[in-house]
Amino acid sequence: MNRTFRYIYRNFLPTRLKNSIDLYSSLRGSINHPTLIEKPEGSRVLVLSPHPDDDITGCGGVLYKHHLAGDHIVTVYLTDGRKGGTGVEPEEQIILERRKEAQKAADIIGIHRLVFMDNEDSKLGLNINKKTISQLVEFMKEVIVWY
């Protein structure tokens, strides 16, 4: 019976459940949980986000720590996020909605400035051009010489 539970646990239980359920801790072995660190050094933060909301889901906690420390945060959204809907709404409506959501999230987290580069979602790899690169270089220069 123990072999059956062990087999099911190892082969069928999703990892997210293995990490939260401690029924068979001896079967799991040791798990390297992430270590909580303090806010990274610096007072200016530039986030390059592929889509609106990736900055919040990817590093929202760290950004909030920077905000609490009084740091200045700018997020650059490389694409417009038009592919982030259900496929029923018009793409223009999705783009506007994602911008509104990004602004709401920025207000909550404490992001000072949002920059929308408006490259078409899912085509950034195909559309990297001199204009996009020069825009990024200008944003980085601006961040370096902030206040």
C-alpha positions as CSV (number, residue, x, y, z in Angstrom):
1,M,0.0,0.0,0.0
2,N,2.8,2.4,0.9
3,R,4.4,1.7,-2.5
4,T,1.2,2.7,-4.3
5,F,0.9,6.0,-2.4
6,R,4.6,6.7,-3.1
7,Y,4.1,6.0,-6.9
8,I,1.0,8.2,-7.1
9,Y,2.7,11.0,-5.1
10,R,5.9,10.9,-7.2
11,N,4.3,10.5,-10.7
12,F,0.8,12.2,-10.6
13,L,0.6,14.8,-7.9
14,P,1.4,18.3,-9.4
15,T,4.5,20.0,-8.0
16,R,2.5,22.9,-6.6
17,L,0.6,20.5,-4.5
18,K,3.7,18.6,-3.4
19,N,5.1,21.8,-2.1
20,S,2.0,22.7,-0.1
21,I,0.9,19.3,1.1
22,D,3.1,17.7,3.7
23,L,1.5,14.2,3.8
24,Y,4.6,12.4,2.9
25,S,7.5,14.7,3.8
26,S,9.9,11.8,3.8
27,L,9.1,11.1,0.2
28,R,9.5,14.7,-0.9
29,G,13.0,15.1,0.5
30,S,14.3,18.6,1.1
31,I,12.9,21.5,-1.0
32,N,14.9,24.7,-1.5
33,H,12.4,27.4,-0.7
34,P,13.3,30.9,-1.9
35,T,15.0,33.1,0.6
36,L,13.5,36.4,1.5
37,I,15.9,39.2,0.8
38,E,15.8,42.9,1.7
39,K,15.2,45.5,-1.0
40,P,18.0,45.6,-3.5
41,E,20.2,48.7,-3.5
42,G,19.5,51.7,-5.7
43,S,17.0,54.5,-5.8
44,R,16.0,54.4,-9.5
45,V,14.3,51.4,-11.0
46,L,13.7,50.7,-14.7
47,V,11.5,47.8,-15.5
48,L,11.3,46.4,-19.0
49,S,8.0,44.6,-19.2
50,P,7.1,42.5,-22.3
51,H,3.3,43.1,-21.7
52,P,1.2,45.3,-19.5
53,D,0.9,43.4,-16.1
54,D,4.2,41.4,-16.4
55,D,6.0,44.0,-14.2
56,I,3.5,43.5,-11.4
57,T,3.2,39.7,-11.6
58,G,7.0,39.3,-12.1
59,C,8.4,41.7,-9.5
60,G,5.5,43.6,-7.9
61,G,6.7,42.8,-4.4
62,V,10.2,44.1,-5.1
63,L,8.8,47.2,-6.8
64,Y,6.6,47.9,-3.7
65,K,9.7,47.6,-1.5
66,H,11.4,50.2,-3.7
67,H,8.3,52.5,-3.5
68,L,8.3,52.2,0.3
69,A,11.9,53.2,0.3
70,G,11.2,56.3,-1.7
71,D,12.7,55.1,-4.9
72,H,11.6,56.3,-8.4
73,I,10.2,53.6,-10.6
74,V,9.5,53.6,-14.3
75,T,8.0,50.7,-16.3
76,V,8.4,50.4,-20.0
77,Y,5.9,48.2,-21.7
78,L,7.4,46.8,-24.9
79,T,4.2,45.6,-26.4
80,D,0.6,46.7,-26.3
81,G,-0.9,43.5,-24.8
82,R,-3.6,43.1,-27.5
83,K,-3.4,39.3,-27.3
84,G,-4.3,39.2,-23.6
85,G,-8.0,39.1,-24.1
86,T,-10.5,36.3,-24.6
87,G,-10.5,36.7,-28.4
88,V,-14.1,38.1,-28.4
89,E,-13.3,41.8,-27.7
90,P,-11.8,44.0,-30.4
91,E,-8.1,44.4,-30.0
92,E,-8.3,48.2,-29.6
93,Q,-10.6,47.6,-26.6
94,I,-8.2,45.1,-25.1
95,I,-5.3,47.6,-25.5
96,L,-7.2,50.4,-23.8
97,E,-8.3,48.0,-21.0
98,R,-4.8,46.7,-20.4
99,R,-3.5,50.3,-20.2
100,K,-6.1,51.2,-17.6
101,E,-5.3,48.1,-15.6
102,A,-1.6,48.9,-15.8
103,Q,-2.2,52.4,-14.5
104,K,-4.4,51.1,-11.6
105,A,-1.7,48.6,-10.6
106,A,1.0,51.3,-10.9
107,D,-1.0,53.5,-8.5
108,I,-1.2,50.7,-6.0
109,I,2.4,49.6,-6.2
110,G,3.8,53.1,-6.5
111,I,5.2,53.2,-10.0
112,H,5.9,56.8,-10.9
113,R,5.8,56.6,-14.7
114,L,4.5,54.1,-17.3
115,V,5.9,54.2,-20.9
116,F,3.9,52.3,-23.6
117,M,6.1,51.5,-26.6
118,D,3.0,50.1,-28.5
119,N,4.8,47.3,-30.4
120,E,2.3,44.7,-31.5
121,D,1.9,41.9,-29.0
122,S,3.5,38.6,-29.9
123,K,5.5,40.2,-32.8
124,L,8.2,42.0,-30.8
125,G,10.8,39.4,-31.9
126,L,9.9,40.1,-35.5
127,N,9.7,43.9,-35.2
128,I,12.9,44.8,-33.3
129,N,14.1,47.7,-35.3
130,K,16.3,50.8,-35.0
131,K,13.4,52.8,-33.7
132,T,12.6,50.4,-30.8
133,I,16.3,50.1,-29.9
134,S,16.8,53.9,-29.9
135,Q,13.7,54.3,-27.8
136,L,15.1,51.9,-25.2
137,V,18.5,53.5,-25.2
138,E,16.8,56.9,-24.6
139,F,14.8,55.6,-21.7
140,M,17.8,54.0,-20.1
141,K,19.8,57.3,-20.5
142,E,16.9,59.1,-18.9
143,V,16.8,56.7,-15.9
144,I,20.6,57.0,-15.4
145,V,20.5,60.8,-15.2
146,W,17.3,61.1,-13.2
147,Y,16.9,63.8,-10.6
